[in-house]
Amino acid sequence: MHTVGQILTKARGGLVTIEPEATVLDALRVMAERNIGAILITQGSNLLGIFTERHYARNVILEGRQSVDTPVRDVMSTEMFPVEPNQSVDDCMSLMTEHRVRHLPVMGQGQLIGIVSIGDLVKATIAAQEQTIDELTRYIGS
């Protein structure tokens, strides 16, 4: 079974964060450039929150705010569900389902080390299933 740590070692691009004073437009630009659906909000080494496409839709557009002058701290969520590198994909899927979130920050030894998305978890699950099928096919064929 895959762990969060294994997913992070295969991840490309590294950890992307932004400071709370940055504008929503700044966050959206970074997210578009990196092709990501969420960005973690940090100040120094402290994790403060998360800003996602869903937060943009609900807390900016529907509230009539302007992306160009709204600080991300005003629309981010501080409710996060951090996981550790040794946690399983199944644990993360359960946590996401229970709390209706699509992204989980990853903390190692009290430090932010990454983020996993529902897409990362689905990809890891499919890879594990393909490996199992391949092994069973080779076993049956021998």
C-alpha positions in Angstrom: 0.0 0.0 0.0 1.3 3.5 -0.9 2.0 6.1 1.8 1.8 9.9 1.6 5.6 9.9 1.7 5.9 7.7 -1.4 3.5 10.0 -3.2 5.5 13.1 -2.3 8.8 11.5 -3.5 7.2 11.1 -7.0 5.7 14.6 -7.0 7.1 17.1 -9.5 7.4 20.8 -8.9 7.9 21.0 -5.1 5.9 22.7 -2.5 4.1 25.9 -3.5 3.1 28.4 -0.8 2.1 32.0 -0.6 2.0 34.6 2.2 -1.3 35.8 3.7 -0.8 39.4 2.6 -0.7 38.3 -1.1 -3.9 39.1 -3.1 -6.3 36.5 -4.4 -5.1 37.5 -7.9 -1.5 36.7 -6.9 -2.6 33.3 -5.6 -4.7 32.5 -8.7 -1.7 33.4 -10.9 0.6 31.1 -9.0 -2.0 28.3 -9.1 -2.5 28.8 -12.9 1.2 28.8 -13.6 1.8 25.7 -11.6 -1.4 24.0 -12.7 -2.6 23.3 -9.2 -6.0 23.7 -7.6 -4.9 24.7 -4.1 -2.1 26.7 -2.4 -1.0 26.6 1.2 -0.8 29.9 3.0 2.3 30.2 5.2 4.1 32.9 7.2 7.7 31.9 7.7 7.5 28.2 8.6 4.0 28.4 10.0 1.1 26.9 8.1 -1.8 29.3 8.4 -4.4 28.1 5.9 -5.3 26.8 2.5 -6.8 28.6 -0.5 -8.5 26.5 -3.2 -10.5 27.1 -6.4 -13.6 26.3 -4.3 -12.7 29.2 -1.8 -12.3 31.5 -4.8 -15.8 30.6 -6.1 -17.5 30.8 -2.7 -15.6 33.5 -0.9 -14.6 35.9 -3.6 -17.0 35.6 -6.6 -20.2 34.9 -4.7 -19.3 37.5 -2.1 -18.7 40.2 -4.8 -15.1 40.7 -3.7 -12.3 41.9 -6.1 -9.4 39.5 -6.7 -7.0 42.3 -7.2 -7.3 43.9 -3.8 -8.6 41.1 -1.5 -5.8 39.5 0.7 -5.9 35.8 0.6 -6.0 35.7 4.4 -9.5 37.1 4.2 -10.8 34.2 2.1 -8.6 31.2 3.0 -9.7 28.4 5.2 -7.9 27.7 8.4 -9.6 24.4 8.9 -7.1 21.9 7.6 -6.5 18.2 8.2 -2.8 17.6 8.1 -1.4 14.1 7.5 2.0 12.6 8.1 4.3 10.9 5.5 3.7 7.4 7.0 -0.1 7.6 6.6 -1.7 5.4 4.0 -3.6 6.4 0.9 -6.7 4.8 2.4 -6.3 6.9 5.6 -6.2 10.0 3.5 -9.1 9.1 1.3 -11.2 8.4 4.4 -10.2 11.8 5.9 -11.0 13.6 2.7 -14.4 11.9 2.5 -15.3 12.5 6.1 -14.4 16.2 6.0 -15.4 16.9 2.3 -12.0 18.3 1.3 -9.8 17.6 -1.7 -6.3 18.6 -0.4 -4.4 17.6 2.7 -1.2 19.3 4.0 1.6 17.0 4.8 3.6 17.6 8.0 6.8 15.8 8.9 8.4 16.4 12.3 6.3 19.4 12.9 7.3 21.0 9.5 5.2 21.5 6.4 6.7 19.2 3.7 4.0 19.0 1.1 0.4 18.7 0.0 -1.6 15.8 -1.5 -4.7 16.1 -3.5 -7.5 13.7 -4.2 -6.0 13.3 -7.7 -2.7 12.2 -6.2 -4.5 9.6 -4.1 -6.5 8.3 -7.0 -3.4 8.0 -9.2 -1.6 6.1 -6.5 -4.6 3.7 -6.0 -4.8 3.0 -9.7 -1.0 2.4 -9.9 -1.3 -0.1 -6.9 -4.2 -1.9 -8.6 -2.3 -2.1 -11.9 0.7 -3.6 -10.1 -1.5 -6.2 -8.3 -3.2 -7.1 -11.6 0.2 -7.5 -13.3 1.6 -9.6 -10.5 -1.5 -11.9 -10.5 -1.4 -12.2 -14.3 2.3 -13.2 -14.2 1.5 -15.7 -11.3 -1.4 -17.3 -13.2 0.7 -17.4 -16.4 3.6 -19.2 -14.8 
